[in-house]
Amino acid sequence: MPARSEPPPSSGRRDWPALLSELTRQLDRGLIYDRHLAELSTVVRDLYAALERRWPAGRRGR
């Protein structure tokens, strides 16, 4: 019987800042392949749009 592969663990809420910071560091160091930049750009734009919907600029100072 073949070994069952486990799904990758999902990231918890507290993991996201560190994961996004690591992505930023890898981008700055050129460790992300150019062929992945367009897809990352789309995902980051979607992330930013979701943040804007959830936390509009006018509420950030509170």
PDB file of N, H, CA, C and O in Angstrom:
ATOM      1  N   MET A   1       0.857  -1.176   0.000  1.00  0.00           N
ATOM      2  CA  MET A   1       0.000   0.000   0.000  1.00  0.00           C
ATOM      3  C   MET A   1       0.903   1.238   0.000  1.00  0.00           C
ATOM      4  O   MET A   1       1.835   1.322   0.799  1.00  0.00           O
ATOM      5  N   PRO A   2       0.628   2.206  -0.899  1.00  0.00           N
ATOM      6  CA  PRO A   2       1.466   3.411  -0.924  1.00  0.00           C
ATOM      7  C   PRO A   2       1.259   4.251   0.336  1.00  0.00           C
ATOM      8  O   PRO A   2       0.183   4.257   0.934  1.00  0.00           O
ATOM      9  N   ALA A   3       2.301   4.946   0.711  1.00  0.00           N
ATOM     10  H   ALA A   3       3.175   4.942   0.225  1.00  0.00           H
ATOM     11  CA  ALA A   3       2.214   5.826   1.887  1.00  0.00           C
ATOM     12  C   ALA A   3       1.258   6.971   1.582  1.00  0.00           C
ATOM     13  O   ALA A   3       1.251   7.529   0.485  1.00  0.00           O
ATOM     14  N   ARG A   4       0.461   7.300   2.577  1.00  0.00           N
ATOM     15  H   ARG A   4       0.467   6.847   3.468  1.00  0.00           H
ATOM     16  CA  ARG A   4      -0.457   8.436   2.418  1.00  0.00           C
ATOM     17  C   ARG A   4       0.298   9.711   2.717  1.00  0.00           C
ATOM     18  O   ARG A   4       1.020   9.810   3.709  1.00  0.00           O
ATOM     19  N   SER A   5       0.120  10.680   1.848  1.00  0.00           N
ATOM     20  H   SER A   5      -0.466  10.600   1.042  1.00  0.00           H
ATOM     21  CA  SER A   5       0.768  11.964   2.124  1.00  0.00           C
ATOM     22  C   SER A   5      -0.187  12.821   2.942  1.00  0.00           C
ATOM     23  O   SER A   5      -1.389  12.871   2.684  1.00  0.00           O
ATOM     24  N   GLU A   6       0.368  13.473   3.905  1.00  0.00           N
ATOM     25  H   GLU A   6       1.345  13.432   4.115  1.00  0.00           H
ATOM     26  CA  GLU A   6      -0.415  14.357   4.761  1.00  0.00           C
ATOM     27  C   GLU A   6      -0.512  15.723   4.095  1.00  0.00           C
ATOM     28  O   GLU A   6       0.441  16.169   3.457  1.00  0.00           O
ATOM     29  N   PRO A   7      -1.654  16.393   4.237  1.00  0.00           N
ATOM     30  CA  PRO A   7      -1.741  17.745   3.692  1.00  0.00           C
ATOM     31  C   PRO A   7      -0.789  18.662   4.451  1.00  0.00           C
ATOM     32  O   PRO A   7      -0.508  18.430   5.627  1.00  0.00           O
ATOM     33  N   PRO A   8      -0.291  19.699   3.784  1.00  0.00           N
ATOM     34  CA  PRO A   8       0.607  20.609   4.494  1.00  0.00           C
ATOM     35  C   PRO A   8      -0.132  21.303   5.634  1.00  0.00           C
ATOM     36  O   PRO A   8      -1.325  21.581   5.520  1.00  0.00           O
ATOM     37  N   PRO A   9       0.562  21.582   6.720  1.00  0.00           N
ATOM     38  CA  PRO A   9      -0.112  22.265   7.829  1.00  0.00           C
ATOM     39  C   PRO A   9      -0.527  23.666   7.405  1.00  0.00           C
ATOM     40  O   PRO A   9       0.198  24.345   6.678  1.00  0.00           O
ATOM     41  N   SER A  10      -1.688  24.088   7.862  1.00  0.00           N
ATOM     42  H   SER A  10      -2.277  23.536   8.452  1.00  0.00           H
ATOM     43  CA  SER A  10      -2.110  25.447   7.553  1.00  0.00           C
ATOM     44  C   SER A  10      -1.467  26.390   8.562  1.00  0.00           C
ATOM     45  O   SER A  10      -1.179  26.014   9.698  1.00  0.00           O
ATOM     46  N   SER A  11      -1.254  27.593   8.128  1.00  0.00           N
ATOM     47  H   SER A  11      -1.488  27.899   7.205  1.00  0.00           H
ATOM     48  CA  SER A  11      -0.618  28.577   9.002  1.00  0.00           C
ATOM     49  C   SER A  11      -1.646  29.156   9.956  1.00  0.00           C
ATOM     50  O   SER A  11      -2.790  29.411   9.579  1.00  0.00           O
ATOM     51  N   GLY A  12      -1.232  29.357  11.171  1.00  0.00           N
ATOM     52  H   GLY A  12      -0.302  29.150  11.477  1.00  0.00           H
ATOM     53  CA  GLY A  12      -2.101  29.978  12.159  1.00  0.00           C
ATOM     54  C   GLY A  12      -2.049  31.490  12.036  1.00  0.00           C
ATOM     55  O   GLY A  12      -1.181  32.046  11.363  1.00  0.00           O
ATOM     56  N   ARG A  13      -2.961  32.121  12.674  1.00  0.00           N
ATOM     57  H   ARG A  13      -3.666  31.670  13.220  1.00  0.00           H
ATOM     58  CA  ARG A  13      -3.042  33.583  12.601  1.00  0.00           C
ATOM     59  C   ARG A  13      -1.744  34.259  13.001  1.00  0.00           C
ATOM     60  O   ARG A  13      -1.356  35.262  12.401  1.00  0.00           O
ATOM     61  N   ARG A  14      -1.082  33.733  13.985  1.00  0.00           N
ATOM     62  H   ARG A  14      -1.397  32.918  14.472  1.00  0.00           H
ATOM     63  CA  ARG A  14       0.143  34.377  14.477  1.00  0.00           C
ATOM     64  C   ARG A  14       1.327  34.154  13.552  1.00  0.00           C
ATOM     65  O   ARG A  14       2.343  34.838  13.673  1.00  0.00           O
ATOM     66  N   ASP A  15       1.212  33.212  12.636  1.00  0.00           N
ATOM     67  H   ASP A  15       0.386  32.656  12.538  1.00  0.00           H
ATOM     68  CA  ASP A  15       2.307  32.920  11.705  1.00  0.00           C
ATOM     69  C   ASP A  15       2.382  33.903  10.540  1.00  0.00           C
ATOM     70  O   ASP A  15       3.454  34.090   9.965  1.00  0.00           O
ATOM     71  N   TRP A  16       1.275  34.528  10.186  1.00  0.00           N
ATOM     72  H   TRP A  16       0.404  34.376  10.654  1.00  0.00           H
ATOM     73  CA  TRP A  16       1.234  35.340   8.967  1.00  0.00           C
ATOM     74  C   TRP A  16       2.244  36.471   8.939  1.00  0.00           C
ATOM     75  O   TRP A  16       2.929  36.609   7.925  1.00  0.00           O
ATOM     76  N   PRO A  17       2.393  37.293   9.970  1.00  0.00           N
ATOM     77  CA  PRO A  17       3.387  38.374   9.884  1.00  0.00           C
ATOM     78  C   PRO A  17       4.798  37.855   9.603  1.00  0.00           C
ATOM     79  O   PRO A  17       5.516  38.428   8.783  1.00  0.00           O
ATOM     80  N   ALA A  18       5.192  36.788  10.269  1.00  0.00           N
ATOM     81  H   ALA A  18       4.609  36.323  10.934  1.00  0.00           H
ATOM     82  CA  ALA A  18       6.533  36.235  10.049  1.00  0.00           C
ATOM     83  C   ALA A  18       6.666  35.669   8.637  1.00  0.00           C
ATOM     84  O   ALA A  18       7.699  35.850   7.992  1.00  0.00           O
ATOM     85  N   LEU A  19       5.630  34.987   8.154  1.00  0.00           N
ATOM     86  H   LEU A  19       4.791  34.840   8.678  1.00  0.00           H
ATOM     87  CA  LEU A  19       5.679  34.426   6.804  1.00  0.00           C
ATOM     88  C   LEU A  19       5.768  35.523   5.748  1.00  0.00           C
ATOM     89  O   LEU A  19       6.537  35.411   4.793  1.00  0.00           O
ATOM     90  N   LEU A  20       4.982  36.581   5.921  1.00  0.00           N
ATOM     91  H   LEU A  20       4.358  36.673   6.697  1.00  0.00           H
ATOM     92  CA  LEU A  20       5.026  37.682   4.955  1.00  0.00           C
ATOM     93  C   LEU A  20       6.352  38.431   5.034  1.00  0.00           C
ATOM     94  O   LEU A  20       6.866  38.885   4.012  1.00  0.00           O
ATOM     95  N   SER A  21       6.905  38.564   6.226  1.00  0.00           N
ATOM     96  H   SER A  21       6.487  38.196   7.056  1.00  0.00           H
ATOM     97  CA  SER A  21       8.228  39.186   6.372  1.00  0.00           C
ATOM     98  C   SER A  21       9.297  38.347   5.687  1.00  0.00           C
ATOM     99  O   SER A  21      10.195  38.890   5.044  1.00  0.00           O
ATOM    100  N   GLU A  22       9.207  37.043   5.819  1.00  0.00           N
ATOM    101  H   GLU A  22       8.477  36.602   6.342  1.00  0.00           H
ATOM    102  CA  GLU A  22      10.163  36.152   5.155  1.00  0.00           C
ATOM    103  C   GLU A  22      10.036  36.253   3.643  1.00  0.00           C
ATOM    104  O   GLU A  22      11.045  36.261   2.938  1.00  0.00           O
ATOM    105  N   LEU A  23       8.826  36.328   3.142  1.00  0.00           N
ATOM    106  H   LEU A  23       8.007  36.321   3.715  1.00  0.00           H
ATOM    107  CA  LEU A  23       8.628  36.519   1.703  1.00  0.00           C
ATOM    108  C   LEU A  23       9.273  37.823   1.249  1.00  0.00           C
ATOM    109  O   LEU A  23       9.925  37.862   0.206  1.00  0.00           O
ATOM    110  N   THR A  24       9.098  38.884   2.023  1.00  0.00           N
ATOM    111  H   THR A  24       8.568  38.852   2.871  1.00  0.00           H
ATOM    112  CA  THR A  24       9.713  40.172   1.702  1.00  0.00           C
ATOM    113  C   THR A  24      11.228  40.054   1.661  1.00  0.00           C
ATOM    114  O   THR A  24      11.865  40.552   0.733  1.00  0.00           O
ATOM    115  N   ARG A  25      11.809  39.401   2.656  1.00  0.00           N
ATOM    116  H   ARG A  25      11.292  38.997   3.410  1.00  0.00           H
ATOM    117  CA  ARG A  25      13.268  39.219   2.678  1.00  0.00           C
ATOM    118  C   ARG A  25      13.746  38.431   1.459  1.00  0.00           C
ATOM    119  O   ARG A  25      14.752  38.781   0.842  1.00  0.00           O
ATOM    120  N   GLN A  26      13.027  37.379   1.120  1.00  0.00           N
ATOM    121  H   GLN A  26      12.209  37.095   1.621  1.00  0.00           H
ATOM    122  CA  GLN A  26      13.424  36.571  -0.032  1.00  0.00           C
ATOM    123  C   GLN A  26      13.319  37.356  -1.331  1.00  0.00           C
ATOM    124  O   GLN A  26      14.169  37.220  -2.211  1.00  0.00           O
ATOM    125  N   LEU A  27      12.288  38.172  -1.456  1.00  0.00           N
ATOM    126  H   LEU A  27      11.597  38.282  -0.741  1.00  0.00           H
ATOM    127  CA  LEU A  27      12.163  39.023  -2.647  1.00  0.00           C
ATOM    128  C   LEU A  27      13.320  40.014  -2.719  1.00  0.00           C
ATOM    129  O   LEU A  27      13.924  40.191  -3.777  1.00  0.00           O
ATOM    130  N   ASP A  28      13.629  40.659  -1.597  1.00  0.00           N
ATOM    131  H   ASP A  28      13.139  40.515  -0.738  1.00  0.00           H
ATOM    132  CA  ASP A  28      14.722  41.637  -1.561  1.00  0.00           C
ATOM    133  C   ASP A  28      16.067  41.012  -1.902  1.00  0.00           C
ATOM    134  O   ASP A  28      16.924  41.665  -2.496  1.00  0.00           O
ATOM    135  N   ARG A  29      16.253  39.768  -1.533  1.00  0.00           N
ATOM    136  H   ARG A  29      15.557  39.237  -1.050  1.00  0.00           H
ATOM    137  CA  ARG A  29      17.534  39.084  -1.787  1.00  0.00           C
ATOM    138  C   ARG A  29      17.592  38.417  -3.160  1.00  0.00           C
ATOM    139  O   ARG A  29      18.607  37.826  -3.527  1.00  0.00           O
ATOM    140  N   GLY A  30      16.505  38.514  -3.908  1.00  0.00           N
ATOM    141  H   GLY A  30      15.680  38.994  -3.610  1.00  0.00           H
ATOM    142  CA  GLY A  30      16.477  37.900  -5.226  1.00  0.00           C
ATOM    143  C   GLY A  30      16.342  36.393  -5.186  1.00  0.00           C
ATOM    144  O   GLY A  30      16.751  35.708  -6.123  1.00  0.00           O
ATOM    145  N   LEU A  31      15.772  35.867  -4.111  1.00  0.00           N
ATOM    146  H   LEU A  31      15.440  36.424  -3.349  1.00  0.00           H
ATOM    147  CA  LEU A  31      15.656  34.422  -3.954  1.00  0.00           C
ATOM    148  C   LEU A  31      14.376  33.847  -4.562  1.00  0.00           C
ATOM    149  O   LEU A  31      14.178  32.633  -4.563  1.00  0.00           O
ATOM    150  N   ILE A  32      13.517  34.714  -5.076  1.00  0.00           N
ATOM    151  H   ILE A  32      13.678  35.700  -5.075  1.00  0.00           H
ATOM    152  CA  ILE A  32      12.286  34.277  -5.731  1.00  0.00           C
ATOM    153  C   ILE A  32      12.521  34.354  -7.236  1.00  0.00           C
ATOM    154  O   ILE A  32      12.973  35.380  -7.743  1.00  0.00           O
ATOM    155  N   TYR A  33      12.220  33.286  -7.942  1.00  0.00           N
ATOM    156  H   TYR A  33      11.853  32.452  -7.530  1.00  0.00           H
ATOM    157  CA  TYR A  33      12.409  33.264  -9.393  1.00  0.00           C
ATOM    158  C   TYR A  33      11.550  34.325 -10.074  1.00  0.00           C
ATOM    159  O   TYR A  33      10.405  34.554  -9.685  1.00  0.00           O
ATOM    160  N   ASP A  34      12.114  34.967 -11.092  1.00  0.00           N
ATOM    161  H   ASP A  34      13.045  34.780 -11.407  1.00  0.00           H
ATOM    162  CA  ASP A  34      11.378  35.974 -11.855  1.00  0.00           C
ATOM    163  C   ASP A  34      10.070  35.414 -12.403  1.00  0.00           C
ATOM    164  O   ASP A  34       9.071  36.130 -12.478  1.00  0.00           O
ATOM    165  N   ARG A  35      10.071  34.151 -12.781  1.00  0.00           N
ATOM    166  H   ARG A  35      10.882  33.570 -12.720  1.00  0.00           H
ATOM    167  CA  ARG A  35       8.861  33.561 -13.361  1.00  0.00           C
ATOM    168  C   ARG A  35       7.707  33.502 -12.358  1.00  0.00           C
ATOM    169  O   ARG A  35       6.558  33.316 -12.760  1.00  0.00           O
ATOM    170  N   HIS A  36       7.988  33.657 -11.069  1.00  0.00           N
ATOM    171  H   HIS A  36       8.921  33.808 -10.743  1.00  0.00           H
ATOM    172  CA  HIS A  36       6.934  33.623 -10.051  1.00  0.00           C
ATOM    173  C   HIS A  36       6.438  35.018  -9.665  1.00  0.00           C
ATOM    174  O   HIS A  36       5.449  35.145  -8.944  1.00  0.00           O
ATOM    175  N   LEU A  37       7.112  36.051 -10.136  1.00  0.00           N
ATOM    176  H   LEU A  37       7.915  35.948 -10.723  1.00  0.00           H
ATOM    177  CA  LEU A  37       6.779  37.404  -9.687  1.00  0.00           C
ATOM    178  C   LEU A  37       5.387  37.854 -10.114  1.00  0.00           C
ATOM    179  O   LEU A  37       4.692  38.498  -9.329  1.00  0.00           O
ATOM    180  N   ALA A  38       4.964  37.538 -11.325  1.00  0.00           N
ATOM    181  H   ALA A  38       5.529  37.015 -11.963  1.00  0.00           H
ATOM    182  CA  ALA A  38       3.636  37.969 -11.781  1.00  0.00           C
ATOM    183  C   ALA A  38       2.542  37.357 -10.912  1.00  0.00           C
ATOM    184  O   ALA A  38       1.603  38.044 -10.510  1.00  0.00           O
ATOM    185  N   GLU A  39       2.665  36.072 -10.626  1.00  0.00           N
ATOM    186  H   GLU A  39       3.427  35.513 -10.952  1.00  0.00           H
ATOM    187  CA  GLU A  39       1.666  35.409  -9.791  1.00  0.00           C
ATOM    188  C   GLU A  39       1.684  35.967  -8.368  1.00  0.00           C
ATOM    189  O   GLU A  39       0.629  36.196  -7.778  1.00  0.00           O
ATOM    190  N   LEU A  40       2.872  36.184  -7.820  1.00  0.00           N
ATOM    191  H   LEU A  40       3.730  35.998  -8.299  1.00  0.00           H
ATOM    192  CA  LEU A  40       2.975  36.775  -6.481  1.00  0.00           C
ATOM    193  C   LEU A  40       2.366  38.171  -6.454  1.00  0.00           C
ATOM    194  O   LEU A  40       1.675  38.541  -5.505  1.00  0.00           O
ATOM    195  N   SER A  41       2.628  38.934  -7.496  1.00  0.00           N
ATOM    196  H   SER A  41       3.189  38.633  -8.267  1.00  0.00           H
ATOM    197  CA  SER A  41       2.093  40.287  -7.571  1.00  0.00           C
ATOM    198  C   SER A  41       0.567  40.274  -7.522  1.00  0.00           C
ATOM    199  O   SER A  41      -0.042  41.084  -6.823  1.00  0.00           O
ATOM    200  N   THR A  42      -0.040  39.367  -8.254  1.00  0.00           N
ATOM    201  H   THR A  42       0.454  38.710  -8.822  1.00  0.00           H
ATOM    202  CA  THR A  42      -1.499  39.250  -8.252  1.00  0.00           C
ATOM    203  C   THR A  42      -2.015  38.893  -6.866  1.00  0.00           C
ATOM    204  O   THR A  42      -2.986  39.480  -6.389  1.00  0.00           O
ATOM    205  N   VAL A  43      -1.372  37.940  -6.227  1.00  0.00           N
ATOM    206  H   VAL A  43      -0.584  37.463  -6.614  1.00  0.00           H
ATOM    207  CA  VAL A  43      -1.810  37.502  -4.896  1.00  0.00           C
ATOM    208  C   VAL A  43      -1.638  38.624  -3.872  1.00  0.00           C
ATOM    209  O   VAL A  43      -2.502  38.832  -3.020  1.00  0.00           O
ATOM    210  N   VAL A  44      -0.524  39.341  -3.958  1.00  0.00           N
ATOM    211  H   VAL A  44       0.179  39.172  -4.649  1.00  0.00           H
ATOM    212  CA  VAL A  44      -0.279  40.436  -3.010  1.00  0.00           C
ATOM    213  C   VAL A  44      -1.286  41.563  -3.232  1.00  0.00           C
ATOM    214  O   VAL A  44      -1.763  42.161  -2.267  1.00  0.00           O
ATOM    215  N   ARG A  45      -1.613  41.858  -4.483  1.00  0.00           N
ATOM    216  H   ARG A  45      -1.226  41.373  -5.266  1.00  0.00           H
ATOM    217  CA  ARG A  45      -2.645  42.869  -4.752  1.00  0.00           C
ATOM    218  C   ARG A  45      -3.983  42.441  -4.155  1.00  0.00           C
ATOM    219  O   ARG A  45      -4.690  43.253  -3.558  1.00  0.00           O
ATOM    220  N   ASP A  46      -4.326  41.168  -4.318  1.00  0.00           N
ATOM    221  H   ASP A  46      -3.752  40.509  -4.803  1.00  0.00           H
ATOM    222  CA  ASP A  46      -5.573  40.658  -3.735  1.00  0.00           C
ATOM    223  C   ASP A  46      -5.543  40.753  -2.213  1.00  0.00           C
ATOM    224  O   ASP A  46      -6.545  41.107  -1.591  1.00  0.00           O
ATOM    225  N   LEU A  47      -4.407  40.440  -1.616  1.00  0.00           N
ATOM    226  H   LEU A  47      -3.593  40.152  -2.121  1.00  0.00           H
ATOM    227  CA  LEU A  47      -4.245  40.546  -0.169  1.00  0.00           C
ATOM    228  C   LEU A  47      -4.438  41.989   0.286  1.00  0.00           C
ATOM    229  O   LEU A  47      -5.152  42.251   1.254  1.00  0.00           O
ATOM    230  N   TYR A  48      -3.799  42.920  -0.416  1.00  0.00           N
ATOM    231  H   TYR A  48      -3.220  42.707  -1.202  1.00  0.00           H
ATOM    232  CA  TYR A  48      -3.912  44.330  -0.052  1.00  0.00           C
ATOM    233  C   TYR A  48      -5.359  44.815  -0.192  1.00  0.00           C
ATOM    234  O   TYR A  48      -5.849  45.560   0.656  1.00  0.00           O
ATOM    235  N   ALA A  49      -6.034  44.395  -1.252  1.00  0.00           N
ATOM    236  H   ALA A  49      -5.636  43.789  -1.941  1.00  0.00           H
ATOM    237  CA  ALA A  49      -7.433  44.791  -1.439  1.00  0.00           C
ATOM    238  C   ALA A  49      -8.298  44.256  -0.297  1.00  0.00           C
ATOM    239  O   ALA A  49      -9.189  44.954   0.188  1.00  0.00           O
ATOM    240  N   ALA A  50      -8.038  43.027   0.130  1.00  0.00           N
ATOM    241  H   ALA A  50      -7.315  42.460  -0.263  1.00  0.00           H
ATOM    242  CA  ALA A  50      -8.793  42.454   1.252  1.00  0.00           C
ATOM    243  C   ALA A  50      -8.523  43.229   2.539  1.00  0.00           C
ATOM    244  O   ALA A  50      -9.438  43.465   3.328  1.00  0.00           O
ATOM    245  N   LEU A  51      -7.265  43.625   2.752  1.00  0.00           N
ATOM    246  H   LEU A  51      -6.522  43.433   2.111  1.00  0.00           H
ATOM    247  CA  LEU A  51      -6.933  44.432   3.931  1.00  0.00           C
ATOM    248  C   LEU A  51      -7.654  45.771   3.893  1.00  0.00           C
ATOM    249  O   LEU A  51      -8.165  46.233   4.913  1.00  0.00           O
ATOM    250  N   GLU A  52      -7.697  46.392   2.723  1.00  0.00           N
ATOM    251  H   GLU A  52      -7.282  46.017   1.895  1.00  0.00           H
ATOM    252  CA  GLU A  52      -8.393  47.672   2.579  1.00  0.00           C
ATOM    253  C   GLU A  52      -9.887  47.526   2.874  1.00  0.00           C
ATOM    254  O   GLU A  52     -10.486  48.391   3.513  1.00  0.00           O
ATOM    255  N   ARG A  53     -10.477  46.438   2.410  1.00  0.00           N
ATOM    256  H   ARG A  53      -9.991  45.736   1.891  1.00  0.00           H
ATOM    257  CA  ARG A  53     -11.908  46.221   2.682  1.00  0.00           C
ATOM    258  C   ARG A  53     -12.146  45.998   4.171  1.00  0.00           C
ATOM    259  O   ARG A  53     -13.131  46.482   4.728  1.00  0.00           O
ATOM    260  N   ARG A  54     -11.258  45.279   4.797  1.00  0.00           N
ATOM    261  H   ARG A  54     -10.458  44.886   4.344  1.00  0.00           H
ATOM    262  CA  ARG A  54     -11.424  44.928   6.207  1.00  0.00           C
ATOM    263  C   ARG A  54     -11.038  46.071   7.138  1.00  0.00           C
ATOM    264  O   ARG A  54     -11.652  46.261   8.187  1.00  0.00           O
ATOM    265  N   TRP A  55     -10.020  46.829   6.749  1.00  0.00           N
ATOM    266  H   TRP A  55      -9.521  46.675   5.896  1.00  0.00           H
ATOM    267  CA  TRP A  55      -9.454  47.858   7.617  1.00  0.00           C
ATOM    268  C   TRP A  55      -9.206  49.122   6.797  1.00  0.00           C
ATOM    269  O   TRP A  55      -8.064  49.412   6.443  1.00  0.00           O
ATOM    270  N   PRO A  56     -10.268  49.880   6.492  1.00  0.00           N
ATOM    271  CA  PRO A  56     -10.123  51.079   5.659  1.00  0.00           C
ATOM    272  C   PRO A  56      -9.139  52.077   6.264  1.00  0.00           C
ATOM    273  O   PRO A  56      -8.956  52.129   7.480  1.00  0.00           O
ATOM    274  N   ALA A  57      -8.516  52.861   5.403  1.00  0.00           N
ATOM    275  H   ALA A  57      -8.664  52.819   4.415  1.00  0.00           H
ATOM    276  CA  ALA A  57      -7.482  53.814   5.826  1.00  0.00           C
ATOM    277  C   ALA A  57      -7.976  54.747   6.933  1.00  0.00           C
ATOM    278  O   ALA A  57      -7.203  55.085   7.830  1.00  0.00           O
ATOM    279  N   GLY A  58      -9.218  55.163   6.895  1.00  0.00           N
ATOM    280  H   GLY A  58      -9.845  54.888   6.166  1.00  0.00           H
ATOM    281  CA  GLY A  58      -9.749  56.071   7.898  1.00  0.00           C
ATOM    282  C   GLY A  58      -9.822  55.477   9.292  1.00  0.00           C
ATOM    283  O   GLY A  58      -9.857  56.218  10.275  1.00  0.00           O
ATOM    284  N   ARG A  59      -9.844  54.165   9.399  1.00  0.00           N
ATOM    285  H   ARG A  59      -9.816  53.563   8.601  1.00  0.00           H
ATOM    286  CA  ARG A  59      -9.949  53.512  10.709  1.00  0.00           C
ATOM    287  C   ARG A  59      -8.598  53.139  11.293  1.00  0.00           C
ATOM    288  O   ARG A  59      -8.528  52.746  12.457  1.00  0.00           O
ATOM    289  N   ARG A  60      -7.536  53.248  10.530  1.00  0.00           N
ATOM    290  H   ARG A  60      -7.593  53.568   9.584  1.00  0.00           H
ATOM    291  CA  ARG A  60      -6.231  52.757  10.975  1.00  0.00           C
ATOM    292  C   ARG A  60      -5.638  53.552  12.126  1.00  0.00           C
ATOM    293  O   ARG A  60      -4.858  53.009  12.908  1.00  0.00           O
ATOM    294  N   GLY A  61      -5.983  54.807  12.244  1.00  0.00           N
ATOM    295  H   GLY A  61      -6.616  55.248  11.608  1.00  0.00           H
ATOM    296  CA  GLY A  61      -5.423  55.632  13.302  1.00  0.00           C
ATOM    297  C   GLY A  61      -6.039  55.381  14.663  1.00  0.00           C
ATOM    298  O   GLY A  61      -5.551  55.893  15.671  1.00  0.00           O
ATOM    299  N   ARG A  62      -7.090  54.610  14.700  1.00  0.00           N
ATOM    300  H   ARG A  62      -7.486  54.195  13.881  1.00  0.00           H
ATOM    301  CA  ARG A  62      -7.799  54.382  15.970  1.00  0.00           C
ATOM    302  C   ARG A  62      -7.185  53.300  16.775  1.00  0.00           C
ATOM    303  O   ARG A  62      -7.667  52.992  17.865  1.00  0.00           O
TER     304      ARG A  62
END
